[in-house]
Amino acid sequence: MSGFPALFYKELLRFWKVAVQTVVAPVVTALLYLLIFSHVLEAHVEVYPGVSYTSFLVPGLVMMSMLQNAFSNSSSSLIQSKMQGNIVFVLLPPLSYLEFFLAYLGAAVIRGLVVGLGVWAVTLWFAPWQMPHLGWLLAYALLACAIMGAVGIVAGIWAEKYDQLAAFQNFLILPLTFLSGVFYSIHSLPPFWQAVSHANPVFYLIDGFRHAFVGQSDTDPWLGLLVAGACFVAISALTLALLKSGYKLRH
Amino acid sequence: MSQATPAIHVSGLRKRFHTVQALGGVSLDIQQGEFFGLLGPNGAGKTTLISILAGLIRADSGEAAILGHDVVRDYRQTRRALGVVPQELVYDPFFNVRETLRIQSGYFGLRHNDGWIDEIMHHLDLTQHADKGTQSLSGGMKRRLLVAQALVHKPPVIVLDEPTAGVDVDLRRSLWEFISRLNREGHTILLTTHYLEEAEALCSRIAMLKSGRIVACDTTRNLLQLTNEHCAQLRLDAEAVPANWRTRLLRDADGCWRFNFGNYVELESLLADLRGAGISVREMRLQEPDLEDVFTDIMKRT
């Protein structure tokens, strides 16, 4: 029997045991963003015709929370295990690098989805209910969480100290997620920054995910899906190559 | 599996970390059912060797096999066959004792392992701590949990890397009773320790490692005979000893004479000369060489 279910279960149990920090806190943070931005901008900004600013903002916030939490789950689990030294518990058993990858990735996706659902649930009080397009919603949610879960595995393996991981998070993940059209449409940006935004894969994730809710987007959702799919394949290939080589795990 | 397949086989094993050579060509066979000791000063390469067997470190060259399976190529078989108690006192603070052991069983693909988990917890005195978070365990309890984790999959080969460092006498005794029992039941044990009296009492065969090389490897009995430094402490009824023995006898602060000798014939001729000089022996104590003497001697010589 494979050791994968146990590692997957352990990763789920790990974040679930501290759900206040890993699920409730990000939901509250997203709620604060919503309260502040929708209060300030609701009356002044209409990004797409017929779509209120709050309705525009909610999908962006849900996606941003999913991205950040999927990343957080795999990266913090790995860095903690490495710092504590208990990473040996998963290195000693006969787990393959593929099982290792799938377990950490799967738990990151679940954490992202749980947080995303939580954020969506609390925002229902603020924006009128609209049935989203489930196909787009699921495709983008799953791909986004999977990409960030894999990026988190790479970051967790690469970082040797907490501050290195914090740097990764603060100087890469946070800017990428904030500057990707969560709070605005990139069409409101000067041409140069529009072009820059198109080079940010997170932009496509947020844009496509929003399309599932409001039916309008800055780019074609099929193009976004292609970009996201390519990103996932690339980051997975990198992660698997690192795990197979034993990079920073098996010296 | 034939009886002749060694539990652990390494040959020509080399590993270098940057400029430091951790292992400089180590070859060693440990037979099934042995209780084998690996001794050596800090930095000798003991943990590197164990880590290569466990797949935590990859050797630069050479072979390492567990029960005939290569540790890199057939890692699934070798990791299933190996139970490693790491030297560092590590634990996962998210889980309690029972969860830790269930999860660890799961990593080996064992789903319904509670019977065996209960048994190891019982033998390691962990039963009453089953529902405690690992963070709240004392150092000794954490050490027991590490031993339990290494045994969840009933590995035929058990590797203990300094398992009794910083552990109290009671735990040390109960741990050795349990490990000896496992050895009697057929498990192969590889032990590294700094407590030489433990190695002397438990191990049937011992290898000594220094700067990444094996400098001695033999049965414990043969190793003990390597050093024939016996020592006799004598209390005499005279203040001086015969002139021909003056250089060989050293006077202690408390008035005893120490006589180091390699052969009992020497002791006999000393006693004869003392008798001839009219000096009588009031008290005599003999010290046999122990593993520590052998160890110190070998480390000095090589």
Boltz contact constraints between the chains, C-beta under 6 A:
constraints:
  - contact:
      token1: [A, 1]
      token2: [B, 109]
      max_distance: 6.0
  - contact:
      token1: [A, 2]
      token2: [B, 109]
      max_distance: 6.0
  - contact:
      token1: [A, 3]
      token2: [B, 107]
      max_distance: 6.0
  - contact:
      token1: [A, 3]
      token2: [B, 109]
      max_distance: 6.0
  - contact:
      token1: [A, 6]
      token2: [B, 103]
      max_distance: 6.0
  - contact:
      token1: [A, 6]
      token2: [B, 106]
      max_distance: 6.0
  - contact:
      token1: [A, 6]
      token2: [B, 107]
      max_distance: 6.0
  - contact:
      token1: [A, 10]
      token2: [B, 103]
      max_distance: 6.0
  - contact:
      token1: [A, 14]
      token2: [B, 94]
      max_distance: 6.0
  - contact:
      token1: [A, 17]
      token2: [B, 94]
      max_distance: 6.0
  - contact:
      token1: [A, 85]
      token2: [B, 88]
      max_distance: 6.0
  - contact:
      token1: [A, 85]
      token2: [B, 90]
      max_distance: 6.0
  - contact:
      token1: [A, 86]
      token2: [B, 90]
      max_distance: 6.0
  - contact:
      token1: [A, 86]
      token2: [B, 92]
      max_distance: 6.0
  - contact:
      token1: [A, 88]
      token2: [B, 86]
      max_distance: 6.0
  - contact:
      token1: [A, 91]
      token2: [B, 56]
      max_distance: 6.0
  - contact:
      token1: [A, 92]
      token2: [B, 54]
      max_distance: 6.0
  - contact:
      token1: [A, 92]
      token2: [B, 84]
      max_distance: 6.0
  - contact:
      token1: [A, 93]
      token2: [B, 79]
      max_distance: 6.0
  - contact:
      token1: [A, 93]
      token2: [B, 107]
      max_distance: 6.0
  - contact:
      token1: [A, 93]
      token2: [B, 108]
      max_distance: 6.0
  - contact:
      token1: [A, 94]
      token2: [B, 76]
      max_distance: 6.0
  - contact:
      token1: [A, 94]
      token2: [B, 79]
      max_distance: 6.0
  - contact:
      token1: [A, 94]
      token2: [B, 80]
      max_distance: 6.0
  - contact:
      token1: [A, 250]
      token2: [B, 56]
      max_distance: 6.0
  - contact:
      token1: [A, 250]
      token2: [B, 58]
      max_distance: 6.0
  - contact:
      token1: [A, 251]
      token2: [B, 57]
      max_distance: 6.0
